[in-house]
Amino acid sequence: MIGDKYSFWPLTLNSVTSVHQTQIQQRISEVSDSIKKENIELETITKELDSKVKK
């Protein structure tokens, strides 16, 4: 009887974990994209500054 009562737990935990992992992966992608954008902006600013300094 007790086994039947708790047999759904591993399934529930696995599905919660996979949803959580998916959310974490999405967040990592968002942060990664944001960092790439920041890097591109920094490179652009650096090039502009370099060109002004060299003049």
SERO-4910 file (N, C-alpha, C, O; in steps of 0.05 Angstrom, whole numbers):
BEGIN
 pado doro    nc1    nc2    nc3   cac1   cac2   cac3    cc1    cc2    cc3    oc1    oc2    oc3
  Met    A     17    -24      0      0      0      0     17     25      0     13     44    -16
  Ile    A     37     26     18     54     50     20     69     54     -7     71     77    -16
  Gly    A     79     33    -19     93     35    -44     76     48    -66     85     65    -81
  Asp    A     50     41    -67     32     53    -86     28     83    -81     27     99   -100
  Lys    A     27     89    -55     22    117    -48     45    136    -57     40    158    -66
  Tyr    A     70    126    -56     93    142    -62    106    137    -89    126    149    -96
  Ser    A     94    118   -104    107    110   -129    108    133   -150    124    132   -169
  Phe    A     90    153   -148     90    174   -167    112    195   -162    118    211   -180
  Trp    A    124    195   -138    143    216   -131    167    219   -151    173    241   -160
  Pro    A    180    196   -157    203    200   -175    195    213   -202    210    229   -212
  Leu    A    172    205   -212    162    216   -237    158    246   -234    166    262   -251
  Thr    A    145    254   -212    139    282   -207    165    298   -205    168    319   -217
  Leu    A    184    287   -189    210    301   -186    225    304   -212    236    325   -218
  Asn    A    224    283   -228    238    284   -254    226    305   -272    240    320   -286
  Ser    A    199    307   -273    187    326   -291    192    355   -281    196    373   -297
  Val    A    192    359   -255    198    385   -243    227    392   -250    232    415   -258
  Thr    A    245    373   -246    273    378   -252    277    386   -281    293    404   -287
  Ser    A    264    371   -299    269    377   -328    258    404   -335    270    419   -352
  Val    A    235    412   -324    224    439   -328    244    460   -318    249    480   -331
  His    A    254    455   -294    273    473   -281    298    476   -299    308    498   -303
  Gln    A    308    453   -309    332    454   -326    327    470   -351    344    485   -360
  Thr    A    303    466   -362    296    481   -387    296    511   -381    307    527   -397
  Gln    A    285    519   -358    284    547   -351    312    558   -347    319    580   -355
  Ile    A    329    542   -333    357    551   -328    371    554   -355    385    574   -359
  Gln    A    368    535   -373    381    537   -400    372    562   -415    388    575   -427
  Gln    A    346    568   -413    336    592   -427    348    617   -415    356    635   -429
  Arg    A    350    617   -388    362    641   -375    391    644   -382    401    666   -387
  Ile    A    406    621   -383    434    622   -391    437    633   -419    454    649   -425
  Ser    A    419    625   -437    419    635   -465    415    665   -465    428    680   -480
  Glu    A    395    674   -450    389    703   -449    413    719   -439    421    739   -450
  Val    A    425    709   -417    448    723   -406    471    723   -425    485    743   -429
  Ser    A    476    700   -438    497    697   -458    493    717   -481    512    730   -490
  Asp    A    469    718   -491    462    737   -513    468    766   -504    479    782   -519
  Ser    A    460    772   -480    463    799   -469    493    805   -467    502    828   -474
  Ile    A    509    786   -458    538    790   -456    550    795   -484    567    812   -487
  Lys    A    541    780   -503    551    783   -531    545    811   -541    562    824   -553
  Lys    A    521    821   -536    513    847   -545    531    868   -531    540    887   -544
  Glu    A    535    865   -505    552    884   -490    580    884   -502    592    905   -505
  Asn    A    591    860   -508    618    858   -519    620    873   -546    639    886   -552
  Ile    A    599    869   -563    599    883   -589    599    913   -585    613    927   -599
  Glu    A    582    922   -566    581    951   -561    608    961   -550    618    982   -559
  Leu    A    621    946   -533    647    954   -522    668    955   -545    684    973   -545
  Glu    A    667    935   -562    686    935   -585    682    959   -602    702    972   -611
  Thr    A    657    966   -607    651    989   -624    661   1015   -611    674   1032   -624
  Ile    A    656   1018   -585    665   1042   -570    696   1043   -570    707   1064   -574
  Thr    A    708   1020   -566    738   1019   -566    749   1028   -593    768   1043   -594
  Lys    A    737   1018   -614    747   1026   -641    743   1056   -645    761   1069   -656
  Glu    A    720   1067   -637    716   1095   -640    736   1111   -624    747   1131   -634
  Leu    A    742   1103   -600    761   1117   -583    789   1115   -595    804   1134   -596
  Asp    A    796   1091   -605    822   1087   -618    825   1106   -641    846   1118   -644
  Ser    A    805   1108   -658    807   1125   -681    809   1154   -673    823   1170   -687
  Lys    A    796   1162   -652    798   1190   -643    826   1196   -631    837   1217   -635
  Val    A    837   1177   -617    863   1180   -605    885   1182   -626    904   1197   -624
  Lys    A    882   1166   -647    902   1164   -668    903   1189   -685    923   1195   -699
  Lys    A    881   1205   -686    879   1228   -703    897   1250   -695    898   1271   -708
***
